[in-house]
Structure formats: structure tokens, C-alpha cells
Amino acid sequence: MRVIILKITILIVGLFLALGTLEAQPPPPPDPGGGDIPIGGSLPIGSGTIILLTLGAGYAAKKAYQAREKIIE
């Protein structure tokens, strides 16, 4: 019984501590005309494209292998 009360107490204290870091709304975005950041953002898309292409090629190879195994059987 003592262990259950301890767990519930830790959970409640943790939730109250987490409530201090939560915000109802995020801060407003910066003015698009100001600063050196372009309107679309400054994130590189090249590495994401490479990752998606690699995953797509791997998935296609897996499906081709499965189809070949099915034909052989």
C-alpha cells in the first residue's frame, strides 16, 4: 500500500512541476520582413530528400525481393 501511495504522490508532483513549463499558446512568429532569415525558413532540405530517397529505394528493393521469392515458390 505504501508503494502505491508513493507512486501516486510522485506522479502528482511530477504533473504539477510539468505544468509550470507548459504554455497555452506558442509565442508569435517573427516578422517575415525582418532579419536575415528567408520567408521559407533556413532549414536544409537536401539531407531530408536523400533520406527519403534512400528509404524509398530500400522499400522498393524489399518489395521486389518478396515478389521474386513469391514467383520462385
C-alpha positions as CSV (number, residue, x, y, z in Angstrom):
1,M,0.0,0.0,0.0
2,R,2.8,2.4,0.8
3,V,4.4,1.8,-2.6
4,I,1.2,2.7,-4.4
5,I,0.8,5.9,-2.4
6,L,4.4,6.8,-3.1
7,K,3.9,6.3,-6.9
8,I,0.8,8.4,-6.9
9,T,2.5,11.1,-5.0
10,I,5.5,11.2,-7.3
11,L,3.1,11.3,-10.3
12,I,1.1,14.2,-8.9
13,V,4.2,16.2,-8.0
14,G,5.7,15.5,-11.5
15,L,2.5,16.7,-13.1
16,F,2.5,19.9,-11.1
17,L,6.1,20.6,-12.0
18,A,5.4,20.0,-15.7
19,L,2.5,22.4,-15.6
20,G,4.9,25.3,-15.0
21,T,6.7,24.6,-18.3
22,L,3.5,24.4,-20.4
23,E,2.2,27.4,-22.3
24,A,-1.3,28.0,-23.6
25,Q,0.0,29.4,-26.9
26,P,3.3,29.5,-28.5
27,P,5.0,32.9,-29.0
28,P,4.0,34.8,-32.1
29,P,6.2,34.2,-35.2
30,P,8.8,36.9,-36.0
31,D,8.1,39.5,-38.7
32,P,8.8,37.9,-42.1
33,G,10.3,41.1,-43.4
34,G,12.8,41.5,-40.6
35,G,16.1,39.7,-40.1
36,D,18.3,37.6,-42.3
37,I,16.1,34.5,-42.3
38,P,14.3,33.9,-45.6
39,I,10.5,33.6,-45.5
40,G,10.5,29.9,-46.1
41,G,12.9,29.3,-43.2
42,S,16.5,28.3,-43.2
43,L,16.2,24.5,-42.9
44,P,18.2,22.5,-45.4
45,I,16.1,20.1,-47.4
46,G,18.9,18.3,-49.1
47,S,19.6,15.8,-46.4
48,G,15.9,15.0,-45.8
49,T,15.5,14.4,-49.6
50,I,18.4,12.0,-49.5
51,I,17.0,10.1,-46.5
52,L,13.5,9.8,-48.2
53,L,15.0,8.6,-51.4
54,T,17.2,6.0,-49.6
55,L,14.2,4.7,-47.6
56,G,12.1,4.5,-50.8
57,A,14.8,2.6,-52.7
58,G,15.2,0.2,-49.8
59,Y,11.4,-0.4,-49.6
60,A,11.3,-0.9,-53.4
61,A,14.1,-3.4,-53.2
62,K,12.4,-5.3,-50.4
63,K,9.1,-5.5,-52.3
64,A,11.0,-6.7,-55.5
65,Y,12.7,-9.4,-53.4
66,Q,9.4,-10.5,-51.9
67,A,7.8,-10.6,-55.3
68,R,10.7,-12.6,-56.7
69,E,10.5,-15.1,-53.9
70,K,6.8,-15.5,-54.4
71,I,7.3,-16.3,-58.1
72,I,10.0,-18.8,-57.4
73,E,7.7,-20.7,-55.0
